[in-house]
Amino acid sequence: MTRDDPRQKWNQRWRERRGEEMVADSWLLENIPLLPVGKGLDLACGRGRNSLELARRGFSICAIDYSAEALEQLQVAARRANLSIATQVCDLEQALPSLAPDFDLVLCFFYLHRPLLPWMLQRVKPGGYAILRTFSSAGNFPPGDLDAQFVLQPQELLSIFSGWEILRHEEGLEPSRKGGSLAGILARKPPL
């Protein structure tokens, strides 16, 4: 591996954050009351702050990330809290893991790789839920320096979840620390 290896950069980023408190995203916390407890999949989970919160609330969680360092920190935190969380290192932009479409909840926060979205939605079982939150160009906040491929366009989430029951959707209401705004959606897949 070279010094410029993206995996090494992510591992270093998470090493530098070792010891920082892992607090679930506020938008997830606002929406947890709408979610029945079940089997969850946390994609691009980082250090697993959302995975930990869901596991504390009774979810059976599978957490996937590109960084082995991040997942190691998640496992340490889970053991300390006496929680069981399955983890898997995976480059979601190169090869998708073999997972059955039987998740009650699939979540993805602050990671956008559009080719992953159809696969992700297929992992949700009928009647299950998906929750996403990431960067958006909606709203009146000055844009950041994020590449456009990592930023949702206005109304894009509603298009992606066409045919699903939208329980909550917001965009452009809250500024992002990285510039622009945030968008989020909580949607339920139609039952069979």
C-alpha positions as CSV (number, residue, x, y, z in Angstrom):
1,M,0.0,0.0,0.0
2,T,1.2,3.5,-0.8
3,R,1.0,6.4,1.5
4,D,-1.8,7.8,-0.7
5,D,-3.9,4.6,-0.3
6,P,-7.5,5.8,0.5
7,R,-7.9,3.0,3.0
8,Q,-4.8,4.1,4.9
9,K,-6.2,7.7,4.9
10,W,-9.5,6.6,6.4
11,N,-7.8,4.4,9.0
12,Q,-5.6,7.3,10.0
13,R,-8.6,9.6,10.2
14,W,-10.3,7.2,12.6
15,R,-7.1,6.6,14.6
16,E,-7.0,10.4,15.2
17,R,-10.5,10.3,16.5
18,R,-10.0,7.3,18.9
19,G,-11.3,8.1,22.3
20,E,-13.8,10.7,21.1
21,E,-17.3,10.1,22.4
22,M,-19.6,8.3,19.9
23,V,-23.0,10.0,19.9
24,A,-25.7,8.9,17.5
25,D,-26.7,11.4,14.8
26,S,-29.4,13.7,16.1
27,W,-31.7,13.0,13.1
28,L,-31.5,9.3,13.8
29,L,-32.4,9.9,17.5
30,E,-35.4,12.0,16.4
31,N,-36.7,9.2,14.2
32,I,-36.0,6.1,16.3
33,P,-39.5,6.2,17.9
34,L,-40.9,5.6,14.4
35,L,-38.9,2.4,13.9
36,P,-39.9,-1.1,15.1
37,V,-36.9,-3.0,16.6
38,G,-35.5,-5.6,14.3
39,K,-32.5,-6.5,12.2
40,G,-30.5,-3.5,11.0
41,L,-27.8,-2.8,8.4
42,D,-25.6,0.3,8.9
43,L,-23.7,1.1,5.7
44,A,-20.5,3.2,5.8
45,C,-20.9,3.2,9.5
46,G,-17.5,4.7,10.4
47,R,-16.9,4.2,14.2
48,G,-20.5,3.0,14.5
49,R,-22.1,5.7,16.6
50,N,-25.5,4.9,15.0
51,S,-24.9,1.1,15.2
52,L,-24.2,1.4,19.0
53,E,-27.4,3.4,19.6
54,L,-29.6,1.0,17.7
55,A,-28.0,-2.0,19.4
56,R,-28.6,-0.4,22.8
57,R,-32.3,-0.2,21.8
58,G,-32.5,-3.9,20.9
59,F,-31.6,-4.0,17.2
60,S,-29.5,-6.8,15.8
61,I,-26.9,-4.8,13.8
62,C,-24.6,-5.6,11.0
63,A,-22.2,-2.7,10.4
64,I,-20.1,-2.2,7.3
65,D,-17.3,0.2,6.6
66,Y,-14.2,0.6,4.4
67,S,-11.9,1.2,7.5
68,A,-10.8,-1.7,9.6
69,E,-9.6,0.8,12.2
70,A,-13.1,2.3,12.5
71,L,-14.7,-1.2,12.9
72,E,-12.1,-2.2,15.5
73,Q,-13.1,0.9,17.6
74,L,-16.8,-0.1,17.1
75,Q,-16.1,-3.6,18.4
76,V,-14.2,-2.3,21.4
77,A,-17.1,0.1,22.3
78,A,-19.7,-2.7,21.7
79,R,-17.8,-5.1,24.0
80,R,-17.6,-2.4,26.7
81,A,-21.4,-1.9,26.5
82,N,-22.0,-5.7,26.4
83,L,-23.5,-5.4,22.9
84,S,-23.1,-7.8,20.0
85,I,-22.6,-6.1,16.6
86,A,-21.4,-7.9,13.5
87,T,-18.9,-6.0,11.4
88,Q,-17.6,-6.3,7.9
89,V,-14.8,-4.4,6.1
90,C,-16.0,-3.7,2.6
91,D,-15.2,-1.2,-0.1
92,L,-18.8,-0.4,-1.1
93,E,-17.6,1.2,-4.3
94,Q,-15.9,-1.9,-5.6
95,A,-17.7,-5.1,-4.4
96,L,-21.0,-5.3,-2.6
97,P,-21.3,-7.9,0.2
98,S,-23.5,-10.9,-0.2
99,L,-26.4,-10.1,2.1
100,A,-29.9,-11.4,2.0
101,P,-32.8,-8.9,1.4
102,D,-34.1,-9.4,4.9
103,F,-33.3,-6.3,6.9
104,D,-36.0,-4.5,8.9
105,L,-33.9,-1.3,8.7
106,V,-31.0,-0.1,6.5
107,L,-29.3,3.1,7.3
108,C,-26.6,5.2,5.7
109,F,-25.4,8.5,7.1
110,F,-23.0,10.9,5.4
111,Y,-22.0,8.6,2.6
112,L,-23.4,8.9,-0.9
113,H,-22.4,6.5,-3.7
114,R,-25.4,6.6,-6.1
115,P,-24.6,3.2,-7.7
116,L,-25.0,1.6,-4.2
117,L,-28.5,2.9,-3.7
118,P,-30.5,0.3,-5.7
119,W,-28.6,-2.5,-3.9
120,M,-29.2,-0.9,-0.6
121,L,-32.9,-0.5,-1.2
122,Q,-33.1,-4.2,-2.2
123,R,-31.7,-5.2,1.2
124,V,-34.8,-3.9,2.9
125,K,-37.4,-6.5,3.3
126,P,-41.0,-5.7,2.4
127,G,-42.5,-3.5,5.1
128,G,-39.0,-2.6,6.3
129,Y,-37.5,0.9,6.6
130,A,-34.6,2.9,5.2
131,I,-33.1,6.0,6.7
132,L,-30.6,8.2,5.0
133,R,-29.0,11.5,5.8
134,T,-26.2,13.3,3.9
135,F,-25.1,16.5,2.2
136,S,-27.5,18.4,0.0
137,S,-27.5,21.4,-2.3
138,A,-31.0,22.3,-1.3
139,G,-31.5,25.4,0.9
140,N,-29.9,28.8,1.1
141,F,-26.6,27.9,2.7
142,P,-23.2,28.6,1.0
143,P,-21.9,25.5,-0.8
144,G,-18.9,23.7,0.6
145,D,-16.1,22.2,-1.3
146,L,-17.5,18.7,-1.5
147,D,-17.4,17.2,-4.9
148,A,-20.9,17.2,-6.5
149,Q,-21.0,13.4,-6.7
150,F,-21.2,13.4,-2.9
151,V,-24.1,15.9,-2.6
152,L,-27.8,15.3,-3.2
153,Q,-29.7,17.5,-5.5
154,P,-33.0,19.1,-4.3
155,Q,-35.8,16.5,-4.2
156,E,-33.4,13.6,-5.2
157,L,-34.3,11.5,-2.2
158,L,-38.0,11.7,-3.0
159,S,-37.2,10.4,-6.5
160,I,-35.0,7.6,-5.2
161,F,-37.7,6.5,-2.8
162,S,-40.6,6.8,-5.3
163,G,-43.2,4.2,-4.5
164,W,-42.2,3.9,-0.8
165,E,-44.2,5.4,2.1
166,I,-42.3,8.6,3.1
167,L,-42.6,8.9,6.9
168,R,-40.2,11.9,7.1
169,H,-38.3,14.0,4.6
170,E,-36.4,17.2,5.0
171,E,-33.8,19.0,3.0
172,G,-32.2,22.4,3.0
173,L,-33.4,23.3,6.6
174,E,-30.1,22.7,8.4
175,P,-26.6,23.8,7.4
176,S,-23.8,21.2,7.0
177,R,-20.5,21.8,8.8
178,K,-18.9,21.1,5.4
179,G,-21.0,23.7,3.5
180,G,-24.4,23.5,1.9
181,S,-27.2,21.8,3.8
182,L,-28.3,18.4,4.9
183,A,-31.1,16.2,3.6
184,G,-32.7,13.2,5.2
185,I,-35.4,10.6,4.6
186,L,-37.1,7.9,6.5
187,A,-39.2,5.7,4.2
188,R,-41.0,2.4,4.5
189,K,-40.8,-0.2,1.7
190,P,-44.2,-1.3,0.6
191,P,-45.3,-4.7,2.1
192,L,-45.9,-7.5,-0.3
